[in-house]
Amino acid sequence: MYDQKSQVEAWRRFIATGEIDESVVRPEIARSWKRCRAAGVNPWSSDFPSMDEKLLAEKQRAYAHSLAANMPVMRMLVALLNCNVSLMDQESFVFGFQSPLSYYPRTFGTYVLEEVVGTGNATIVPYEKKPVRADGFEQYRAISQTYSGVSAPFLDNRGVYFGAMNLNNPFGMLPECALDMCVTAVDLANELFLAGRGMRAKLSTAEFFKPLIRLMNQPVLVLDRRGNVLIANEAMHSYIPRYETFSYGSQSLSAYLSKKTGVKYVLESPVKEGEPLPVVFKEGRKKEERELALLHRSAVDVGNGLSFVVCVFDAPSAGADSSSKSGKGQASN
């Protein structure tokens, strides 16, 4: 587990002396730090390469099928984890990018090279050729130490590396499940890539994304545009009991909501950063009600004319009283 206090002390020691505290610094991070030091990377530098628009256009044309296969998966990851997701080739050029941010000036359309930008998940993965994670003060350059990131490589059946998918949160820690989700996302993208013309059929229902959402610890609900339940993960099941007994997409979320909360409210009410939206569920035939906080809601266009609405809720704390308090009702649909 990442320990910020121990890690920052180990980083400062290495920057000052070149000595590695192997009890704190993971081997793949240590190897990267040593390469950065040998390459003369300045840990206090703050510059990043500028986008090469001409090269980006060339790469995107060359990797058009790869982009088509990866984009639906990348968009789903953004919806689930609210983080940046990028795609890079074997030369570490970032030719695909999705983000919840309206503007993000780094990495897209550039080479993300260790000897330029220092240690990070995206710079380690070409060396290690395995799933990797880098958090906070594991980053070599101080400017990147607010970041948390994971990467999973694309390997052929001989183990030859030909690129990676990267997940990065510039402002905080990715959840523990993020690395497994990145690995699963690469598997799903490969499945779509190999499907060729059958890609559209695989994306015809949200079921394709079940391997991703089942890895989430937080309750996750995927709806269609009308508010019908499509899929949900285990943490969500107690709030929408027996939804799987209905045919796909035939059960409205309204069947599970309190009269205080309507489908339109869930689908359309603004969800602001740091201001979760309270959603009240009814407890079966009982009069009790339970409330979940909707952290973020995203429409995911899978590129075949279909789109899904992904709702991620805050996981209730263990032992917390989950019944909603009076006076917290919302306007119904």
N, C-alpha and C positions, 0 to 999 in steps of 0.2 A: 504493500500500500504506500502511496505517495505521502511523505511527511515533509511539509513545506519548510519547517524550521531546520530540520536536519539537512534537507537538500540545499537550502540557500547557504548554509555554512560550508557544505561540501563544494558548492560552486565557487564561493569566494576563495576557498583554499586552493582550488585548482587554478583559478585565474591568477592568483598571487604567486603560487609556487610550482604549478604543474603536477602536483601530487593528487592522486585519486583516493578517496575514502571508499574502498570497495564494500564496506558494510552498508553504505548508503546509496551509492551510485550503481545503477544496474549496468551489466556488462555492455549492452548495446549502446547505452548512453555514454559510458566511459570511452568506448572505441571512437564514437563520434567526436567527443570533446578533444581527444588526442589528435584526430585528423584535422579538426578546426584549428587547433593550436599550431600544428605543423604547417598548415596552409596559410597561416598568418591572419586568420579572421579576427577582426577587432571586436571584442565582446561589447564595446560601447558604441559601435557604429549603428546608424539608424536608417541607412539608405536601402532601397529595394530597386530591383530592375524595373524599367518602364515597359509597358505593354508594347509588343511588336505586332501591330494590327495586320500587316501583310503576312507575316509568318503564321499568325493565328488563323487567318482565312485559309491559308494553304493546308495547315494541319487539319482544320475542320472538314475541308473537302476530302482529304486523304482518309480521315477516320469517320466518315459520314455514317457508316453502318454501326460502328462502335458507339458513336454518340446516340444514335437512335435506340440502341439496346440499353444504354446506361441511363439515359435521361429519366424515364419513368421511375427507376429505382432511386436515382439521386433526388428527385422531387419528393418521393415518399420519405426519404431520410430527413430532408429539410423539415417536412411537416411533423415528423415524429420527434426529432431531437432539437429543432430550432437552431441549427448550426450551419456553417458553410460546408459544402460538399464539392470536391473538385476531382478532376480526372486528368491524369498525366501519362505521357507515353514513356517509352524506355529511355528517352533522353532527358526525362524530367521536365518536359515542356507541358504546361497546364493548358489544355485545349478545351476542357469542359468545366463549367462552373455554375453552381446554383447556390443561392443565399437568401436568408430571410431579410437581409439588410437591403435597403434601397440602393446603397452605394458602398462598394468595397474596392479600394484601389490597388490592393496587393495581389500578387501571384498570377492572376488570370492573364493569359497571353504572354507569360514569361517562363524562363527556365528557373526552376527552384533547385539551385545547386548548393551543396553543403559548403563549398569553399567561398560562396558569396553570402548566403543568408544564415549560415551556421546550423547548429543542431535543431532538428525538428522531426516530427513523424515522417513528413514527406521527403526529407533529405536522408533519413536513416534507411527507409525501406528499400532503395535500390542496392544498398550494401548488404543488408541482412536477408533480403528476399524472403521475408516472412512477415506476418502481421506484427505491427509495432505500435507503441504508444509513447508519447512524450508530453509531460505536464509541467507547467510553471517553470521552476528553476532548473529543470532538466534541459531547457532551451539554453543554447550557448550565449546568444545575444540578449542583452537586458531588455531590448525593445520588444522581444517576443515572449517575455516571461509572464504575461497575462494569459497566454494561450494554453489550451489543452487540445491535443490532437491524436488521432489514430489513423493508421493506413493499412491497407491490405493489398498485396500484390496480385497482378494477373500473371499466372504462370501457365505455360503449355504443359502437355503430358510428359515432357522430358524435363520439366522444372526450369525451363528457360524463361527469364523475366522479360515482360514486354509492357510494363506500366503498372499503375496503381490507382486505387481510389483513396481519397483522403477526406477525413472529417475533422473540422477544426472549429472550436469555440474561441473567439478572440477575447472573451470577457470572463470566462469562468470554466469550471471543471466539467468535462463531459461525464455522463454517468458511467458506472462500472461496466454496463452492458454494451457500451459504444463499440469496443473492439470486436466483440462477437457479432454485432450488427453490421459492421463494416465487412467482415469476412462473409457473412451471409449475403450481403448486398452484392458482393463480387460474384458469388455463386449464382444469384438470380440474374444478374446482368449477363453472365456467360450463357445461362440457359436461354435468354432472349436472343442473344447474338447467334447462337447455334440454331435457333428456331427459324431464322430467315423469314420467309413469308408467313410462317405460322406465328410470328410475334404478336400480331393483332389478336389472334384467338386466345393466346395465353393471358393477355391483358383484358379480356372481355369481362372479367369479374375481379373484385377485390381479393378473392381467395388467393391469388398469386402472391400477395404480399403478407400472407399469414406467417410465414417463417420469420419475417422481420418484427411484426408487432408482438408476437408471442415472447420475444426477448425483452420487451419493455416491462419494467417493474410498475410503472404508473398505469392506471386504467386508461385504455385506448379504445376508442369507438370510431368505426368508419361507417359513414352514412352516404346515401345518394343525395341528390340535390333536393329531393322532396322530404328528406328526413326519415327515410326507411333504413332500418338497420341492415348493414351488409356483413360486417365481421367485427369481432371484438376480441381482446385478449383475456386471459384468465382473470386478471385483476378487475376487469369490468363485468364479469359474468354475474356476480351477485346483484348488480344493479339492473340488469336486463335478463332475468332468469328465463331459461328455456327458449331463448330467441332462435336457437339452432333447430328447434322442432318445426319452425315455419320454413316454407320454401324461400330460397335466396331473394332478399330484397322485398319481401311481401309484408313484413311486420314494421309498423310505424313506431318510431321512438316514443310517440305520444302515449303508447300503451304502458310505458314505464315511468312517465313523468307525473309529478304531482300536478294538481289542477292549478297550482300557483305558477307553474312553469309550462310554457308551450314550446312546440317544435320551432316555430318562427323565432322565438326568443333565443333558442339554442343556436339556430342557423345564422341569425342576422345581428344579434346584439354585439356591439363593439367589445373586443377583448384586448385590453391595453396591457403593455408590458408592466409587470409589477402590480396589476390590478385584476386578479382572476375573477371570472364571472361565476357567481353561485348558481348551481343547477340543482333543483330539488327533485329527487326520485321518490316514488311511492314504494312502500314495503309490502308488495303483494296485496293480500286482502286485509292486512292490518292497517290501523290508522296511523302508524308511525311513518315518518318520512326521513329520508337520508339525503344529505347534501354533499355534492362534490364540487370542487372548485375547478372550473375550466381554465387551464393555463394558456393554451393556444389552440386555435382552430385554423385549418388551412384547406383550401381547395387544391386538389392534386390532379392536374391534367396529365393523363397517361398517353396522350398523343394519338388516340384512335377515335376521338369524338366522345370518349367517356371521361368523366371526372368524378372524383370521390371527395367527400368532406371528411377530413381527419380531425378528430377531437382528442386532445391529450389533457387528462385531468391530473390534479395533484393527488398523490397517493395519501390516503388518510393515515395519520400516525397511529402506531399500535396502541390499542387501549383507549383511543380517543372516542368521545361520545359523538357518533356520526349522525345522530338525529338532528334535523334542522330546528333552529330556534324560531319561535313565533315572531312574526313581524318581518320575516325575510322573504316573503313571497314576491314573485315577479308576475308581470302581466301575462296572461295566458294567450295562446294562439287564437 
